[in-house]
Amino acid sequence: MTLKPLIAALCLWTLSSGANAATIRSGDRIDGVPVIEQLDVADLPSGSLSRFFFRVTDQATGQGWYVPVLVAKGAAPGKRLLLTAAVHGDELTGIGVIQDLFKDLDPKGLKGVVIGVPGLNQPGLLQAAREFKPSHGATGANLNRKMPGDVNSDEIINVYAGRLWTKLLLGNADMAVDLHTQSRGTLYPFYVFAETPAAKHMADLLRPDVIALDPGVRGTIENEFNPAGIQAVTAELGAPEVFDPAMTRRALTGIRNLMIDSGMISGTVSLIGPEPYVGNDTTDITAQRGGYVRVKVTIGQKVKTGDLLATVSDPFGTVIATAVAPHDGQVLSVATTPIHEIGEMMVRLIYWKTAKP
């Protein structure tokens, strides 16, 4: 590289450090790991691997909520890739993905930065719960509908989200993958939400089974990053409450594809396997009677209008309700628990919805 491009690259590296201004260390340590109040990866030494606990905010007992953070900063400048997991506390495979990725990362051979946050929703993890409910006095709510939060709020969930967003996440990423799974009692394939053309390119590199081109829901990590100019996707990795080895391997391959495509590491992008199914809308087929559900289709199965999807039986096994496909599509999610209330999802279909003229 000649001198001028090198100077330009170093300037870009400096300017891309974001709005956080400085890493703030509290001086405390937990299990020997330094505690930070704010992260700015520009402060960290090149060619290094760092571990921190980020003190998000106070618990009801006056102690802190601490989120683990891993940072691999390359020896050379490049993109900053942010990986987050467990914003829902029962969705665990993403934690294993981040842990396994960092075991094999060599910062000296890396261009740019990889930041891993394996466990955003600490109260949810402790309770094996999707929701954020930090104490008996707090109302359980979805942390992934509260971004970017509000550090000046008088509601704990807004403060928690606001601190994560402003002190840890936003200023340290050029692209982001938020790792999820389906929720308790249900199952997904490897499934990626993509809001923008740049996000769709990321989704293609992750090589999932299904891609949803979806405008998304405001308040999620993905859908707050994209309007801020940070390429982001949400990746769903199968079932909740487990570390799934097969999903972990596929996610690691996809993340390495992203890093290769972005020039962060050397190698060849791997796009083995079938092309992902691409849809832009979903339909939930819900139980119209309470009872015991038997799902009659499998993940990834193509269905036609009128095909049988599920039955509901009474306590004696007598079928009291059936559900059929309201339109053509592909099975995106199925219930894994037989016991259903009225209105609970049994099957979710994804399909391509053509806009009306």
C-alpha positions as a Markdown table, in Angstrom:
| # | Residue | x | y | z |
|---|---|---|---|---|
| 1 | Met | 0.0 | 0.0 | 0.0 |
| 2 | Thr | 1.3 | 3.5 | -0.9 |
| 3 | Leu | 1.6 | 6.2 | 1.7 |
| 4 | Lys | -1.5 | 8.2 | 0.8 |
| 5 | Pro | -4.0 | 5.2 | 0.8 |
| 6 | Leu | -2.4 | 4.1 | 4.1 |
| 7 | Ile | -3.0 | 7.5 | 5.7 |
| 8 | Ala | -6.5 | 7.6 | 4.4 |
| 9 | Ala | -7.3 | 4.2 | 5.8 |
| 10 | Leu | -5.9 | 5.2 | 9.2 |
| 11 | Cys | -8.0 | 8.3 | 9.2 |
| 12 | Leu | -11.1 | 6.3 | 8.4 |
| 13 | Trp | -10.2 | 3.9 | 11.2 |
| 14 | Thr | -10.0 | 6.8 | 13.6 |
| 15 | Leu | -13.2 | 8.5 | 12.4 |
| 16 | Ser | -15.2 | 5.3 | 12.5 |
| 17 | Ser | -14.8 | 4.9 | 16.3 |
| 18 | Gly | -18.3 | 6.3 | 16.8 |
| 19 | Ala | -19.9 | 8.7 | 19.3 |
| 20 | Asn | -18.9 | 7.0 | 22.6 |
| 21 | Ala | -15.7 | 9.2 | 22.9 |
| 22 | Ala | -13.9 | 7.0 | 25.4 |
| 23 | Thr | -13.8 | 3.7 | 27.1 |
| 24 | Ile | -14.7 | 4.4 | 30.8 |
| 25 | Arg | -13.3 | 1.8 | 33.3 |
| 26 | Ser | -14.8 | 1.8 | 36.7 |
| 27 | Gly | -11.7 | 0.4 | 38.3 |
| 28 | Asp | -13.7 | -2.6 | 39.6 |
| 29 | Arg | -13.1 | -6.2 | 38.6 |
| 30 | Ile | -15.5 | -9.2 | 38.7 |
| 31 | Asp | -13.8 | -12.6 | 38.7 |
| 32 | Gly | -10.7 | -10.7 | 37.6 |
| 33 | Val | -12.4 | -9.2 | 34.6 |
| 34 | Pro | -12.3 | -5.3 | 34.3 |
| 35 | Val | -15.7 | -3.5 | 34.6 |
| 36 | Ile | -16.5 | -0.7 | 32.2 |
| 37 | Glu | -19.2 | 1.9 | 32.1 |
| 38 | Gln | -18.7 | 2.7 | 28.4 |
| 39 | Leu | -16.9 | 1.2 | 25.5 |
| 40 | Asp | -15.0 | 2.8 | 22.6 |
| 41 | Val | -13.1 | 0.2 | 20.7 |
| 42 | Ala | -10.8 | 2.9 | 19.3 |
| 43 | Asp | -9.2 | 3.0 | 22.8 |
| 44 | Leu | -8.2 | -0.6 | 22.7 |
| 45 | Pro | -4.7 | -1.8 | 21.6 |
| 46 | Ser | -4.5 | -3.2 | 18.0 |
| 47 | Gly | -3.9 | -6.9 | 17.7 |
| 48 | Ser | -5.5 | -7.6 | 21.1 |
| 49 | Leu | -8.3 | -9.6 | 22.6 |
| 50 | Ser | -10.2 | -7.9 | 25.5 |
| 51 | Arg | -12.8 | -9.1 | 28.0 |
| 52 | Phe | -15.0 | -6.8 | 30.0 |
| 53 | Phe | -18.1 | -6.7 | 32.1 |
| 54 | Phe | -20.3 | -3.7 | 31.1 |
| 55 | Arg | -22.2 | -2.4 | 34.1 |
| 56 | Val | -25.6 | -1.6 | 32.6 |
| 57 | Thr | -27.5 | -0.1 | 35.5 |
| 58 | Asp | -28.6 | -0.8 | 39.1 |
| 59 | Gln | -30.5 | -3.8 | 40.4 |
| 60 | Ala | -33.2 | -3.3 | 43.0 |
| 61 | Thr | -30.7 | -4.2 | 45.7 |
| 62 | Gly | -28.3 | -1.5 | 44.7 |
| 63 | Gln | -25.8 | -3.8 | 43.0 |
| 64 | Gly | -25.2 | -3.8 | 39.3 |
| 65 | Trp | -26.4 | -5.7 | 36.3 |
| 66 | Tyr | -23.3 | -6.8 | 34.3 |
| 67 | Val | -23.2 | -7.9 | 30.7 |
| 68 | Pro | -20.1 | -9.7 | 29.3 |
| 69 | Val | -18.3 | -8.2 | 26.4 |
| 70 | Leu | -15.6 | -9.6 | 24.1 |
| 71 | Val | -13.5 | -7.5 | 21.8 |
| 72 | Ala | -11.1 | -8.7 | 19.2 |
| 73 | Lys | -9.3 | -5.7 | 17.7 |
| 74 | Gly | -7.2 | -6.5 | 14.6 |
| 75 | Ala | -3.7 | -5.5 | 13.9 |
| 76 | Ala | -5.0 | -3.5 | 10.9 |
| 77 | Pro | -8.0 | -1.2 | 10.4 |
| 78 | Gly | -11.2 | -2.4 | 8.9 |
| 79 | Lys | -14.9 | -3.0 | 9.5 |
| 80 | Arg | -16.4 | -3.3 | 13.0 |
| 81 | Leu | -18.7 | -6.3 | 13.3 |
| 82 | Leu | -21.0 | -6.5 | 16.3 |
| 83 | Leu | -22.6 | -9.7 | 17.4 |
| 84 | Thr | -25.3 | -9.7 | 20.1 |
| 85 | Ala | -27.1 | -12.6 | 21.7 |
| 86 | Ala | -29.9 | -13.4 | 24.3 |
| 87 | Val | -31.8 | -10.1 | 24.2 |
| 88 | His | -34.5 | -12.7 | 25.0 |
| 89 | Gly | -33.4 | -14.7 | 28.0 |
| 90 | Asp | -34.6 | -18.1 | 26.7 |
| 91 | Glu | -32.8 | -17.8 | 23.3 |
| 92 | Leu | -29.4 | -19.3 | 24.0 |
| 93 | Thr | -27.7 | -20.7 | 20.9 |
| 94 | Gly | -26.3 | -17.3 | 19.9 |
| 95 | Ile | -24.3 | -17.2 | 23.2 |
| 96 | Gly | -22.5 | -20.4 | 22.2 |
| 97 | Val | -21.9 | -19.0 | 18.7 |
| 98 | Ile | -20.1 | -15.9 | 20.1 |
| 99 | Gln | -18.1 | -18.0 | 22.6 |
| 100 | Asp | -17.0 | -20.4 | 19.9 |
| 101 | Leu | -16.1 | -17.7 | 17.4 |
| 102 | Phe | -13.8 | -15.9 | 19.9 |
| 103 | Lys | -12.0 | -19.1 | 20.7 |
| 104 | Asp | -10.7 | -19.2 | 17.2 |
| 105 | Leu | -10.2 | -15.5 | 16.4 |
| 106 | Asp | -6.6 | -14.4 | 16.0 |
| 107 | Pro | -6.6 | -10.6 | 16.4 |
| 108 | Lys | -3.1 | -10.4 | 14.8 |
| 109 | Gly | -4.6 | -11.8 | 11.6 |
| 110 | Leu | -7.7 | -9.6 | 11.7 |
| 111 | Lys | -8.5 | -6.4 | 10.0 |
| 112 | Gly | -11.1 | -4.4 | 11.9 |
| 113 | Val | -12.9 | -5.3 | 15.1 |
| 114 | Val | -15.3 | -8.0 | 16.2 |
| 115 | Ile | -17.4 | -7.2 | 19.3 |
| 116 | Gly | -19.4 | -10.0 | 21.0 |
| 117 | Val | -22.0 | -9.4 | 23.6 |
| 118 | Pro | -23.2 | -12.9 | 24.7 |
| 119 | Gly | -26.0 | -12.2 | 27.1 |
| 120 | Leu | -27.8 | -8.8 | 26.8 |
| 121 | Asn | -30.8 | -9.7 | 28.9 |
| 122 | Gln | -29.2 | -10.7 | 32.2 |
| 123 | Pro | -32.5 | -10.9 | 34.2 |
| 124 | Gly | -34.1 | -13.0 | 31.5 |
| 125 | Leu | -31.2 | -15.4 | 31.4 |
| 126 | Leu | -31.4 | -15.9 | 35.2 |
| 127 | Gln | -35.1 | -16.7 | 34.9 |
| 128 | Ala | -34.9 | -18.6 | 31.6 |
| 129 | Ala | -37.5 | -16.1 | 30.3 |
| 130 | Arg | -38.0 | -14.3 | 27.1 |
| 131 | Glu | -39.0 | -11.1 | 28.9 |
| 132 | Phe | -37.0 | -8.6 | 30.8 |
| 133 | Lys | -38.2 | -8.6 | 34.4 |
| 134 | Pro | -35.4 | -7.6 | 36.8 |
| 135 | Ser | -37.4 | -7.9 | 40.1 |
| 136 | His | -40.8 | -8.7 | 41.5 |
| 137 | Gly | -41.7 | -5.0 | 41.4 |
| 138 | Ala | -41.0 | -4.6 | 37.6 |
| 139 | Thr | -43.4 | -5.4 | 34.8 |
| 140 | Gly | -42.1 | -8.0 | 32.4 |
| 141 | Ala | -41.6 | -6.6 | 28.9 |
| 142 | Asn | -39.8 | -7.3 | 25.6 |
| 143 | Leu | -36.3 | -5.7 | 25.7 |
| 144 | Asn | -36.1 | -6.0 | 21.9 |
| 145 | Arg | -38.9 | -3.6 | 21.5 |
| 146 | Lys | -37.3 | -0.9 | 23.7 |
| 147 | Met | -34.3 | 0.2 | 21.7 |
| 148 | Pro | -32.8 | 2.8 | 21.7 |
| 149 | Gly | -34.2 | 3.2 | 25.2 |
| 150 | Asp | -33.9 | 6.3 | 27.4 |
| 151 | Val | -31.2 | 6.7 | 30.0 |
| 152 | Asn | -33.3 | 9.5 | 31.7 |
| 153 | Ser | -36.4 | 7.4 | 32.0 |
| 154 | Asp | -37.9 | 6.4 | 35.3 |
| 155 | Glu | -38.6 | 2.9 | 34.0 |
| 156 | Ile | -35.8 | 0.3 | 34.5 |
| 157 | Ile | -36.3 | -1.4 | 31.1 |
| 158 | Asn | -35.9 | 2.0 | 29.3 |
| 159 | Val | -32.8 | 2.9 | 31.3 |
| 160 | Tyr | -31.3 | -0.6 | 30.7 |
| 161 | Ala | -32.0 | -0.4 | 27.0 |
| 162 | Gly | -30.7 | 3.2 | 26.8 |
| 163 | Arg | -27.4 | 2.3 | 28.5 |
| 164 | Leu | -26.9 | -0.7 | 26.2 |
| 165 | Trp | -27.6 | 1.4 | 23.2 |
| 166 | Thr | -25.7 | 4.6 | 23.9 |
| 167 | Lys | -22.7 | 3.3 | 26.0 |
| 168 | Leu | -22.0 | -0.1 | 24.4 |
| 169 | Leu | -23.7 | -0.8 | 21.0 |
| 170 | Leu | -24.3 | 2.1 | 18.7 |
| 171 | Gly | -20.8 | 3.8 | 18.5 |
| 172 | Asn | -18.9 | 0.5 | 18.0 |
| 173 | Ala | -20.5 | -1.1 | 14.9 |
| 174 | Asp | -20.5 | -0.8 | 11.1 |
| 175 | Met | -22.5 | -4.0 | 10.7 |
| 176 | Ala | -24.4 | -6.1 | 13.2 |
| 177 | Val | -25.9 | -9.6 | 13.6 |
| 178 | Asp | -28.4 | -10.0 | 16.4 |
| 179 | Leu | -28.6 | -13.7 | 17.3 |
| 180 | His | -32.0 | -15.2 | 18.3 |
| 181 | Thr | -33.9 | -18.5 | 18.3 |
| 182 | Gln | -37.7 | -19.2 | 18.4 |
| 183 | Ser | -39.4 | -18.8 | 21.8 |
| 184 | Arg | -40.4 | -21.5 | 24.2 |
| 185 | Gly | -42.7 | -24.2 | 22.8 |
| 186 | Thr | -41.8 | -23.4 | 19.1 |
| 187 | Leu | -39.2 | -24.1 | 16.5 |
| 188 | Tyr | -37.6 | -22.2 | 13.6 |
| 189 | Pro | -35.1 | -23.1 | 10.9 |
| 190 | Phe | -32.1 | -21.0 | 10.3 |
| 191 | Tyr | -34.0 | -17.8 | 9.5 |
| 192 | Val | -32.8 | -14.3 | 8.8 |
| 193 | Phe | -34.7 | -11.0 | 8.8 |
| 194 | Ala | -33.4 | -8.4 | 6.3 |
| 195 | Glu | -34.8 | -4.9 | 6.1 |
| 196 | Thr | -32.5 | -3.2 | 3.5 |
| 197 | Pro | -30.6 | -4.2 | 0.3 |
| 198 | Ala | -27.3 | -4.1 | 2.3 |
| 199 | Ala | -28.9 | -6.3 | 5.0 |
| 200 | Lys | -30.2 | -8.7 | 2.3 |
| 201 | His | -26.5 | -9.1 | 1.1 |
| 202 | Met | -25.6 | -10.0 | 4.7 |
| 203 | Ala | -28.4 | -12.5 | 4.9 |
| 204 | Asp | -27.2 | -14.1 | 1.6 |
| 205 | Leu | -23.7 | -14.5 | 3.1 |
| 206 | Leu | -25.1 | -16.1 | 6.3 |
| 207 | Arg | -26.7 | -18.7 | 4.1 |
| 208 | Pro | -29.8 | -19.5 | 6.1 |
| 209 | Asp | -32.8 | -21.7 | 5.1 |
| 210 | Val | -35.1 | -18.7 | 4.9 |
| 211 | Ile | -34.8 | -15.0 | 4.4 |
| 212 | Ala | -37.6 | -12.6 | 5.3 |
| 213 | Leu | -37.6 | -9.3 | 3.5 |
| 214 | Asp | -39.3 | -7.4 | 6.2 |
| 215 | Pro | -39.7 | -3.7 | 7.2 |
| 216 | Gly | -39.4 | -4.9 | 10.7 |
| 217 | Val | -40.6 | -3.6 | 14.0 |
| 218 | Arg | -39.2 | -0.4 | 15.5 |
| 219 | Gly | -37.5 | -0.8 | 18.8 |
| 220 | Thr | -35.5 | -3.9 | 17.8 |
| 221 | Ile | -31.8 | -3.9 | 17.6 |
| 222 | Glu | -31.8 | -4.7 | 13.9 |
| 223 | Asn | -34.5 | -2.1 | 13.0 |
| 224 | Glu | -32.9 | 0.7 | 15.0 |
| 225 | Phe | -29.4 | 0.1 | 13.6 |
| 226 | Asn | -30.4 | 0.1 | 9.9 |
| 227 | Pro | -31.9 | 3.7 | 9.9 |
| 228 | Ala | -28.7 | 4.8 | 11.7 |
| 229 | Gly | -26.6 | 3.6 | 8.7 |
| 230 | Ile | -25.4 | 0.4 | 10.3 |
| 231 | Gln | -26.1 | -2.7 | 8.3 |
| 232 | Ala | -27.9 | -5.2 | 10.5 |
| 233 | Val | -29.8 | -8.4 | 10.4 |
| 234 | Thr | -31.6 | -10.6 | 12.9 |
| 235 | Ala | -30.7 | -14.3 | 12.7 |
| 236 | Glu | -33.0 | -17.0 | 14.2 |
| 237 | Leu | -31.2 | -20.2 | 15.1 |
| 238 | Gly | -33.7 | -23.0 | 15.7 |
| 239 | Ala | -35.1 | -23.9 | 19.1 |
| 240 | Pro | -34.9 | -22.1 | 22.5 |
| 241 | Glu | -33.2 | -23.1 | 25.7 |
| 242 | Val | -30.5 | -25.2 | 24.1 |
| 243 | Phe | -27.0 | -24.9 | 22.5 |
| 244 | Asp | -27.7 | -26.4 | 19.1 |
| 245 | Pro | -24.4 | -27.7 | 17.6 |
| 246 | Ala | -25.6 | -27.9 | 14.0 |
| 247 | Met | -27.1 | -24.3 | 14.1 |
| 248 | Thr | -23.9 | -23.1 | 15.8 |
| 249 | Arg | -21.7 | -24.5 | 13.0 |
| 250 | Arg | -23.9 | -23.0 | 10.3 |
| 251 | Ala | -23.9 | -19.6 | 12.1 |
| 252 | Leu | -20.2 | -19.6 | 12.5 |
| 253 | Thr | -19.7 | -20.4 | 8.8 |
| 254 | Gly | -22.1 | -17.5 | 7.9 |
| 255 | Ile | -20.4 | -15.0 | 10.2 |
| 256 | Arg | -17.0 | -16.0 | 8.7 |
| 257 | Asn | -18.5 | -15.4 | 5.3 |
| 258 | Leu | -19.4 | -11.9 | 6.4 |
| 259 | Met | -15.9 | -11.3 | 7.6 |
| 260 | Ile | -14.3 | -12.6 | 4.4 |
| 261 | Asp | -16.6 | -10.5 | 2.3 |
| 262 | Ser | -15.8 | -7.4 | 4.3 |
| 263 | Gly | -12.1 | -8.0 | 4.0 |
| 264 | Met | -11.7 | -8.7 | 7.8 |
| 265 | Ile | -10.1 | -12.1 | 7.3 |
| 266 | Ser | -8.7 | -14.0 | 4.4 |
| 267 | Gly | -10.5 | -17.0 | 2.9 |
| 268 | Thr | -13.2 | -18.0 | 0.4 |
| 269 | Val | -16.9 | -17.5 | 1.0 |
| 270 | Ser | -18.7 | -20.8 | 1.4 |
| 271 | Leu | -22.2 | -20.9 | 0.0 |
| 272 | Ile | -22.8 | -24.7 | 0.1 |
| 273 | Gly | -26.3 | -26.0 | 0.4 |
| 274 | Pro | -29.6 | -25.0 | -1.2 |
| 275 | Glu | -30.5 | -21.4 | -1.9 |
| 276 | Pro | -32.6 | -19.8 | 0.9 |
| 277 | Tyr | -36.3 | -19.5 | 0.5 |
| 278 | Val | -37.2 | -15.7 | 0.3 |
| 279 | Gly | -40.5 | -14.4 | 1.5 |
| 280 | Asn | -41.9 | -11.0 | 2.4 |
| 281 | Asp | -44.9 | -11.9 | 4.6 |
| 282 | Thr | -46.0 | -14.5 | 7.2 |
| 283 | Thr | -49.3 | -15.9 | 8.5 |
| 284 | Asp | -49.8 | -17.4 | 11.9 |
| 285 | Ile | -52.3 | -20.3 | 12.1 |
| 286 | Thr | -53.6 | -20.3 | 15.6 |
| 287 | Ala | -55.7 | -22.7 | 17.7 |
| 288 | Gln | -59.4 | -21.9 | 17.5 |
| 289 | Arg | -60.1 | -24.3 | 20.4 |
| 290 | Gly | -58.1 | -25.1 | 23.5 |
| 291 | Gly | -56.7 | -28.6 | 23.6 |
| 292 | Tyr | -54.0 | -31.0 | 22.4 |
| 293 | Val | -52.3 | -30.0 | 19.1 |
| 294 | Arg | -50.9 | -32.4 | 16.6 |
| 295 | Val | -48.9 | -30.5 | 13.9 |
| 296 | Lys | -49.2 | -32.3 | 10.6 |
| 297 | Val | -46.4 | -30.5 | 8.7 |
| 298 | Thr | -42.6 | -30.0 | 9.1 |
| 299 | Ile | -40.2 | -27.1 | 9.0 |
| 300 | Gly | -39.5 | -26.1 | 5.4 |
| 301 | Gln | -42.4 | -28.0 | 3.9 |
| 302 | Lys | -44.2 | -26.4 | 0.9 |
| 303 | Val | -47.9 | -26.3 | 1.3 |
| 304 | Lys | -50.9 | -25.5 | -0.9 |
| 305 | Thr | -54.1 | -23.7 | 0.0 |
| 306 | Gly | -56.4 | -26.1 | 1.9 |
| 307 | Asp | -53.6 | -28.5 | 3.0 |
| 308 | Leu | -54.1 | -29.9 | 6.5 |
| 309 | Leu | -51.6 | -28.1 | 9.0 |
| 310 | Ala | -52.8 | -29.2 | 12.5 |
| 311 | Thr | -55.5 | -30.7 | 14.5 |
| 312 | Val | -56.8 | -30.0 | 18.1 |
| 313 | Ser | -58.1 | -32.8 | 20.3 |
| 314 | Asp | -60.0 | -32.9 | 23.5 |
| 315 | Pro | -58.7 | -34.8 | 26.6 |
| 316 | Phe | -59.9 | -38.1 | 25.2 |
| 317 | Gly | -58.2 | -37.7 | 21.8 |
| 318 | Thr | -61.2 | -36.8 | 19.8 |
| 319 | Val | -60.4 | -34.2 | 17.1 |
| 320 | Ile | -62.4 | -31.0 | 17.9 |
| 321 | Ala | -60.8 | -28.6 | 15.4 |
| 322 | Thr | -58.6 | -28.7 | 12.3 |
| 323 | Ala | -56.5 | -26.0 | 10.6 |
| 324 | Val | -55.7 | -25.8 | 6.9 |
| 325 | Ala | -53.4 | -23.6 | 4.9 |
| 326 | Pro | -55.2 | -20.3 | 4.0 |
| 327 | His | -52.8 | -19.8 | 1.0 |
| 328 | Asp | -49.7 | -21.4 | -0.6 |
| 329 | Gly | -46.4 | -21.0 | 1.3 |
| 330 | Gln | -43.6 | -22.7 | 3.2 |
| 331 | Val | -43.7 | -23.8 | 6.8 |
| 332 | Leu | -41.6 | -21.4 | 8.8 |
| 333 | Ser | -42.3 | -22.3 | 12.4 |
| 334 | Val | -44.2 | -25.1 | 14.3 |
| 335 | Ala | -45.4 | -25.6 | 17.8 |
| 336 | Thr | -43.3 | -28.1 | 19.8 |
| 337 | Thr | -45.6 | -28.3 | 22.8 |
| 338 | Pro | -49.0 | -30.0 | 22.3 |
| 339 | Ile | -51.0 | -28.0 | 25.0 |
| 340 | His | -52.5 | -24.9 | 23.5 |
| 341 | Glu | -54.8 | -22.1 | 24.6 |
| 342 | Ile | -57.2 | -20.5 | 22.1 |
| 343 | Gly | -55.3 | -18.1 | 19.9 |
| 344 | Glu | -51.8 | -19.7 | 20.4 |
| 345 | Met | -49.7 | -20.3 | 17.2 |
| 346 | Met | -49.6 | -23.8 | 15.9 |
| 347 | Val | -48.0 | -23.2 | 12.5 |
| 348 | Arg | -46.4 | -20.1 | 10.8 |
| 349 | Leu | -46.2 | -19.9 | 7.1 |
| 350 | Ile | -43.9 | -17.6 | 5.0 |
| 351 | Tyr | -44.8 | -16.7 | 1.5 |
| 352 | Trp | -44.3 | -14.0 | -1.2 |
| 353 | Lys | -47.0 | -11.5 | -1.1 |
| 354 | Thr | -47.4 | -9.6 | -4.4 |
| 355 | Ala | -48.4 | -6.0 | -3.9 |
| 356 | Lys | -51.8 | -5.1 | -5.2 |
| 357 | Pro | -51.8 | -2.7 | -8.2 |
